[in-house]
């Protein structure tokens, strides 16, 4: 039976979809059978991030409304054969209920090891619909006080038996080393939840999801699978004499 994990964070723009996609790729590279499921109905872009938007024939709403079988809405990743995407739709004709989504997920969980659910921003009905389908949550947060505050509100909404893990995304080691940005460990302490991973700021993410730091996502995936707590080191390269020079070069780049 699959581990059903919602990737959320409250605030928009923290990188939830990018983390969901890259974590799925990293898990598939470990030979796990993974489904990426887009529950951001109306504002979905997981298919765009995964570069499969031109392959969409059926979507989640088609499955819910019985216009196709769940397998017909799957898009297999071209590079990782054990990775599949179930896209959402750009415009839902009617409101999709929690029970309808739960039924779809229930039909799929025996076919995968991991179902990663891309959650819409905010903590309204779309958030509740996505969270209701999962047993675990990954909170994606950036090292900014506004993001930490919104993540804390999201954690408060995850009541019950949901296992909550935190991923700190877009960490700039040069700014952390110079004291201009919160460290990942300060963020973990503020949220008081299980630390799952640290991801560096990466300019390439806007160009190609597969150019993100593979080492950081591999470490994140390994932590998720094994329960380890190994964190990607974004800061050490910017410490010491040579690190100070790297900070100056990066600031002037």
C-alpha positions, -999 to 999 in steps of 0.1 A, spaced: 0 0 0 13 34 -9 25 61 14 2 90 7 21 123 12 7 158 6 33 184 -3 20 217 11 32 249 28 5 275 30 22 304 13 23 304 -25 57 306 -43 77 285 -18 84 258 -44 58 231 -34 53 219 -70 91 219 -77 98 199 -45 69 175 -53 83 169 -88 119 165 -79 112 143 -49 92 120 -72 121 119 -97 146 111 -69 123 83 -55 119 68 -90 157 68 -94 157 46 -63 134 22 -82 103 31 -62 70 32 -81 57 68 -77 26 87 -87 26 125 -87 -10 137 -83 -20 173 -90 -48 185 -67 -44 222 -75 -76 223 -95 -79 254 -117 -43 266 -111 -25 234 -118 10 234 -133 26 200 -122 22 188 -158 41 219 -170 69 214 -144 72 178 -154 72 188 -191 43 165 -200 16 192 -207 14 182 -244 7 146 -235 -24 152 -214 -55 134 -227 -75 128 -195 -71 144 -161 -81 140 -125 -116 155 -131 -122 130 -159 -114 102 -135 -137 116 -108 -166 121 -133 -161 85 -147 -151 96 -182 -120 74 -181 -102 49 -159 -75 61 -135 -48 44 -156 -59 64 -187 -51 96 -169 -15 85 -161 14 100 -180 46 79 -177 78 99 -173 101 96 -203 132 92 -182 120 73 -151 97 44 -161 84 39 -125 73 76 -123 38 86 -133 19 120 -133 -19 124 -129 -26 160 -141 -54 182 -128 -76 203 -150 -74 241 -157 -111 245 -152 -134 223 -132 -171 224 -142 -182 216 -107 -168 214 -72 -149 182 -65 -156 168 -31 -132 152 -6 -150 119 -8 -146 118 -46 -108 124 -44 -105 99 -16 -122 72 -37 -97 79 -66 -67 77 -43 -81 45 -27 -83 29 -61 -46 37 -68 -28 31 -35 -22 -6 -41 -4 2 -74 22 25 -61 47 28 -32 45 66 -30 16 89 -40 28 125 -37 0 150 -38 7 186 -50 -14 208 -28 -28 242 -37 -16 273 -18 -35 286 12 -55 267 38 -90 268 23 -111 240 8 -85 230 -18 -60 225 10 -84 205 31 -93 183 1 -57 175 -6 -48 169 31 -78 146 36 -63 122 11 -29 118 28 -15 102 59 17 123 58 25 159 50 57 176 38 57 213 47 78 233 22 90 266 37 116 292 27 139 309 53 118 340 55 97 350 84 65 354 63 69 319 49 77 305 84 46 322 98 23 308 70 39 273 75 32 275 112 -5 282 104 -5 252 80 10 229 107 -18 240 130 -44 229 104 -28 194 101 -46 178 131 -52 141 137 -28 114 128 -10 133 100 28 129 102 44 163 95 79 167 81 95 200 71 117 208 41 135 242 40 137 253 4 157 280 -14 185 283 12 213 306 2 244 295 20 262 328 14 234 348 31 232 323 60 270 324 65 269 362 67 239 363 91 215 378 65 192 348 63 177 324 88 195 291 88 175 259 80 180 248 116 165 280 130 135 273 108 132 238 120 133 250 156 107 277 150 82 252 135 89 224 160 83 196 135 105 168 121 133 180 99 133 161 65 156 181 43 174 212 32 174 224 -4 196 252 -18 186 281 -39 190 271 -75 187 295 -105 183 266 -129 149 256 -114 132 282 -135 146 267 -167 144 229 -161 131 210 -131 157 182 -137 186 207 -133 178 212 -96 205 200 -71 203 162 -76 224 156 -45 200 176 -22 169 158 -36 186 124 -34 194 131 3 158 142 8 144 111 -8 167 89 12 156 105 44 120 100 35 125 63 27 149 54 55 139 78 83 174 92 84 181 129 91 210 138 68 209 175 57 224 190 26 251 215 36 245 248 19 266 269 43 301 254 48 314 264 13 308 300 23 327 299 56 364 308 63 387 329 41 378 312 8 342 312 18 342 349 23 356 353 -12 329 331 -26 303 352 -8 316 384 -24 318 368 -58 282 355 -55 269 389 -44 285 406 -74 274 379 -99 
